Amino acid sequence: MRVSLNMIAESSLRNIQANQTRVEQLQEQITSGSRIVRPSDDPIGTAQALGLQESLDQAAQYGKNIDQATTWLNATDSSLGSMTDALHRARELAVQAANGTLSSADRSAIQAEISQIQQHVLDLAHSKQGAYFLFSGTRSDQPGYVLPAASSTPGAYQGNTNLVQREISPGVTIAVNANATSTFDPVFSALGQLQTGLTAGDTAAINASLSSFDGALDGVNIQRAQVGARVNRLETLKQRQDAVSVNLNRLLSNVKDVDMASAITNFTMAQNVYTASLKATAQSMQISLLDYLH
């Protein structure tokens, strides 16, 4: 078969364009840091990378949920800790008030401090995390307890006992709220009982409040233990979630990221090939009429 000058030119041009495309591809990989710049570069690798990225995004969201749940529970524990301190102080005052030798002025001073403790506990019941009330169940846009006018004891609980939950892994949720009624109702009841005994000067009622304070403290301690157990669980899960994210990032890097040393070497070789193809074509195409006459 006779090879024409036009065929040689077209073949050379195709090869030059192929070499130039190879140089551009390698340059793109080096500058982007990824060997998959577009899906056509590696369809299978692209599918793998998309799947891994989706898993990473999901893991990141679960990590955020764990952080939010931990923050909520820590805020709850802080409020319960303050209430524990308030109950201990109220019980100390009740023991003092049970002493029949106290004067009316002493009892009035104790009563005034108990009133402040009642207000403090109500403030703790109104504790918030961000814009949300911690002790209102899923009705977290409003306080769970409201103090009626001319009363030192809050009215009926205004929230609900529904669980405030966060999804911490696929199909797994955890409650982040404490049971407000089992926590606060005994506390308000014990404080109200002591306040009534102080007002009436009833030593028997004051003595009876001591056992009420013990029961209230037990209820608070139970809630704190449950909150602490959930925080420990979340901390363990967060460590595992972080390890999963590290592994997914490594797998994604293996699929997507370019081997920079290899890419630079290949780029240099491709440049040399491209330059050589240009020179070879330029030399081979320097044909004049005199060459045909020969």
C-alpha positions in Angstrom: 0.0 0.0 0.0 1.3 3.4 -1.0 1.7 5.8 1.9 0.9 9.3 0.9 2.2 12.5 2.5 -1.3 13.3 3.6 -1.5 10.0 5.5 1.8 10.7 7.2 0.7 14.1 8.2 -2.6 12.9 9.7 -1.0 10.1 11.6 1.6 12.5 13.0 -1.0 14.9 14.0 -3.1 12.2 15.8 0.0 11.1 17.7 0.9 14.7 18.7 -2.6 15.3 19.9 -2.6 12.1 21.9 0.7 13.1 23.5 -0.5 16.6 24.3 -3.7 15.1 25.9 -1.6 12.9 28.0 0.5 15.8 29.2 -2.6 17.8 30.0 -4.1 14.9 31.9 -1.0 14.5 34.1 -0.7 18.2 34.6 -4.4 18.3 35.7 -3.8 15.5 38.2 -0.7 17.2 39.7 -2.4 20.6 40.1 -5.6 19.1 41.5 -4.0 16.4 43.6 -6.6 13.9 42.4 -6.2 11.2 39.7 -9.9 11.3 39.1 -10.7 14.8 37.8 -13.8 13.7 35.9 -15.8 10.5 36.0 -14.6 9.4 32.6 -11.0 9.2 34.0 -12.0 6.1 36.1 -15.7 5.2 36.2 -15.2 2.4 38.7 -13.0 4.5 40.9 -15.5 7.4 40.7 -18.3 5.1 41.9 -16.1 3.9 44.8 -15.1 7.5 45.7 -18.7 8.6 45.7 -19.7 5.7 48.0 -16.8 6.4 50.4 -17.6 10.2 50.4 -21.2 9.4 51.3 -20.1 7.2 54.1 -17.7 10.0 55.3 -20.5 12.6 55.2 -22.8 10.3 57.2 -20.0 9.6 59.8 -19.5 13.3 60.1 -23.2 13.9 60.8 -23.3 11.2 63.4 -20.2 12.8 65.0 -22.0 16.1 65.2 -25.1 14.4 66.7 -22.8 12.7 69.3 -21.2 16.1 70.2 -24.7 17.7 70.5 -25.9 14.9 72.7 -22.8 15.1 74.9 -23.2 18.8 75.3 -26.8 18.5 76.3 -26.1 15.7 78.8 -23.2 17.7 80.3 -25.4 20.7 80.7 -28.1 18.5 82.4 -25.5 17.0 84.8 -24.3 20.5 85.7 -27.8 21.6 86.6 -28.4 18.4 88.6 -25.1 18.9 90.4 -26.2 22.4 91.4 -29.5 21.0 92.6 -27.7 18.4 94.7 -25.7 21.1 96.4 -29.0 23.1 97.1 -30.6 20.0 98.6 -27.7 19.3 100.9 -27.9 22.9 102.1 -31.7 22.8 102.5 -31.4 19.6 104.6 -28.8 21.2 106.8 -31.2 24.0 107.4 -34.0 21.6 108.2 -31.8 19.9 110.8 -31.1 23.3 112.4 -34.8 24.2 112.2 -35.8 20.9 114.0 -33.9 22.2 117.0 -36.7 23.3 119.4 -34.4 25.8 121.1 -34.3 28.1 118.0 -35.9 31.5 118.4 -38.5 32.7 116.0 -36.0 35.1 114.5 -33.7 32.1 113.7 -36.5 30.2 112.1 -37.4 33.3 110.0 -33.8 33.5 108.8 -33.9 29.9 107.8 -37.2 30.4 106.1 -35.8 33.2 104.1 -32.9 31.1 102.9 -35.2 28.2 102.0 -37.2 30.7 99.9 -34.1 31.5 98.0 -33.3 27.8 97.6 -36.8 27.3 96.2 -36.2 30.0 93.6 -32.8 28.6 92.8 -34.2 25.2 92.2 -36.9 26.7 90.0 -34.1 28.5 88.0 -32.4 25.2 87.6 -35.6 23.7 86.3 -35.5 26.4 83.6 -32.0 25.6 82.5 -31.4 25.8 78.8 -29.1 24.5 76.2 -29.0 27.2 73.6 -32.6 28.1 72.9 -34.0 24.9 74.4 -35.2 24.1 77.9 -33.5 21.0 79.2 -36.3 19.8 81.5 -39.4 20.2 79.3 -39.3 17.0 77.3 -40.0 17.6 73.7 -41.8 20.8 74.5 -38.5 22.4 74.8 -39.6 25.8 73.6 -41.2 26.6 77.0 -40.3 26.0 80.7 -41.5 22.8 82.4 -42.4 24.5 85.6 -44.2 27.9 86.2 -44.5 29.6 89.5 -48.1 30.7 90.1 -48.7 34.2 91.5 -48.4 34.5 95.3 -47.0 31.0 95.6 -43.6 29.6 96.5 -44.2 26.2 94.9 -44.5 25.7 91.1 -47.7 24.5 89.7 -48.2 21.3 87.7 -45.5 20.3 85.2 -46.1 22.0 81.9 -43.7 19.9 79.8 -44.0 16.3 78.8 -42.2 13.0 79.5 -41.3 12.3 75.8 -37.7 11.5 75.1 -35.4 14.0 73.4 -33.4 11.7 71.2 -30.3 12.0 68.9 -29.4 9.4 66.3 -25.8 8.5 67.0 -25.2 5.7 64.5 -27.4 4.0 61.8 -30.6 3.0 63.5 -29.3 3.8 67.0 -30.7 6.7 69.1 -30.0 7.9 72.6 -32.1 10.0 75.0 -30.5 13.2 76.1 -33.0 14.5 78.6 -33.6 13.6 82.2 -37.0 12.7 83.7 -38.1 16.1 85.0 -41.1 15.1 87.1 -39.2 12.3 89.0 -36.3 14.7 89.5 -37.9 18.0 90.4 -41.3 17.1 91.9 -39.8 15.4 95.0 -37.5 18.4 95.5 -40.3 21.0 95.3 -42.4 18.9 97.6 -39.6 18.6 100.2 -38.9 22.3 100.1 -42.6 23.1 100.4 -43.0 20.7 103.3 -40.1 22.4 105.1 -41.4 25.8 104.3 -44.9 25.0 105.7 -43.4 23.6 108.9 -41.3 26.7 109.4 -44.3 29.0 108.9 -46.4 27.0 111.3 -43.5 26.4 113.8 -44.3 22.7 113.5 -41.3 20.7 114.6 -42.9 17.4 113.6 -43.4 18.7 110.0 -39.8 19.9 109.9 -38.5 16.5 111.0 -40.7 14.8 108.5 -39.1 16.9 105.7 -35.8 15.3 106.4 -36.8 12.0 105.0 -38.4 13.9 102.1 -35.1 15.5 101.3 -33.4 12.1 101.5 -35.8 10.7 98.9 -35.4 13.8 96.7 -31.6 13.4 96.8 -31.9 9.8 95.8 -34.0 10.8 92.8 -31.5 13.4 91.7 -28.6 10.9 92.2 -30.4 8.3 90.1 -30.8 10.8 87.2 -27.2 11.9 87.5 -26.0 8.3 87.3 -28.1 7.7 84.2 -26.8 10.9 82.6 -23.2 9.9 83.4 -23.7 6.4 81.9 -24.9 7.9 78.7 -22.0 10.4 78.5 -19.6 7.5 78.9 -21.3 5.6 76.2 -21.2 8.6 73.9 -17.5 9.1 74.6 -16.7 5.5 73.6 -18.9 5.8 70.5 -17.2 9.0 69.5 -13.8 7.4 69.7 -15.0 4.5 67.5 -16.6 7.0 65.1 -13.4 8.9 64.8 -11.5 5.7 64.0 -14.1 4.8 61.3 -13.7 8.3 59.8 -9.9 8.0 59.7 -10.2 4.6 57.9 -12.7 6.0 55.4 -10.4 8.9 54.6 -7.6 6.6 54.0 -9.6 4.4 51.7 -10.9 7.5 49.8 -7.3 8.7 49.5 -6.2 5.4 48.0 -9.0 5.5 45.5 -8.9 9.2 44.5 -5.6 10.9 45.4 -2.8 11.0 43.0 0.6 9.4 43.7 2.5 12.7 43.4 6.0 11.3 42.9 4.7 8.9 40.2 2.6 11.6 38.5 5.5 14.0 38.3 7.8 11.3 36.8 5.1 10.4 34.3 4.5 14.1 33.5 8.2 14.6 32.8 8.2 11.6 30.5 5.1 12.6 28.7 6.5 16.1 28.1 9.7 14.6 26.7 7.6 12.3 24.4 5.5 15.2 23.3 8.5 17.4 22.6 10.2 14.6 20.7 7.1 13.9 18.6 6.9 17.6 17.6 10.6 17.6 16.6 10.3 14.3 14.7 7.2 15.4 12.8 8.8 18.8 11.9 11.9 17.1 10.5 10.0 14.4 8.6 7.6 17.0 7.0 10.4 19.1 5.6 9.8 17.9 2.0 10.3 20.0 -1.1 9.6 19.5 -4.8 13.2 18.6 -5.3 12.6 15.5 -3.0 9.9 14.3 -5.3 12.0 14.7 -8.4 14.7 12.5 -6.8 
